[in-house]
Amino acid sequence: MNNFQFVFSVLVAFLIGVVSTLVVGYYFLKSKLTEAKKQVESVDKEQIKNMLSAMGKKPSEEQVARIVAATENMKTKSPKEKKKKSSKSKKKIK
């Protein structure tokens, strides 16, 4: 019986260690990813002009401003907001 208690206590301690490591690792990686996202540069007007020129289009200021606004809008929205919007915009077809 004493051997069973020892094995059980080792198993419980191991499981607690694994769970605590997973929890701490998750929050550590989550914070690092959010820092990395903040450090990523946004696309500026000159880069957009170069991309459109490379595709053979002559970019107007209106097109460039529209693309910059769209990319900034995509950054600020969370995935939950995107899902809510897409579910509302779907119409039922009968």
N, C-alpha and C positions, 0 to 999 in steps of 0.2 A: 504494500500500500504506500509505503514511503517513496518507493521508486516512481510510482504513478504520480504522486504529488510533485516530485522534482521535474518530471517530464512535462507535466501540465504547466508548471510555473515557467519553465524555459520556453515553451510554446507560446504562452501568453505574452511574455516579455518580448519575444521575437516579433509577434504580430503587432504589438504596440509600437515597437521600433520601426517596423515597415510602414505602418500607417502614419506615424508622425513624420517620417522622412518624406513620404509622398506629399503630405500637406505642406510642409515647409518648402519643399522643392517646387511645388505648384505655385505658391505665392512668390517665391524668389524669381522663377522664370517669367511669371506674369508681369512683375515689376520691371524686369530687364527688357521684355518685349515692348512695353509701353514707352520706356525710355528710348529704345531704338526707333520706334515709330515717330517720336517727337523729333529725333535728330535727322530723319530723312528729309532731304530738301524737297520743296514743292517745285512743280514745273513752272518755270517763268515764261514770260511772253516771248523771249528770244528763242527758247528751245521749241516752243510751239510753232513759231514762224519757220524755223529750220526744218521741223518735221513735215509741215505742210509743203514747203518748197521742195523737199526731197521727194514727195509724192507727185510733184509736177503741178501743184496748185499754187496760185498766187494768193496768199492769205490777206484778207482785209482785217482792219482793226476790230470790226464787229465780230468776225469769226474767232479771232484770237481771244477777245474779251469773253465771248460765250464759252469757249473751251476752258479758259482759266476759271471762270465762275463755276462751271460744271465740276471741275476737279476739286475745287475748294469745297463745294457742296457735298461731294462724295466723302471727303475726309471728315467733315463735321458730323455726318449722320452715323448713328450706330447701326449695327446689323438688325437690332430689334425694330428700330424705326423703319428700316427698309422693308422688313417682313410685313409690318402692319400696313404700310402704304400699298404694297403689292397685293395684299389680300383684299383691301378695300377697293382697289381699282379693277379687280376682276368682276366681270358681269356674268350673271347666269344666263346661259343660252337655253331656250326651250324649244 
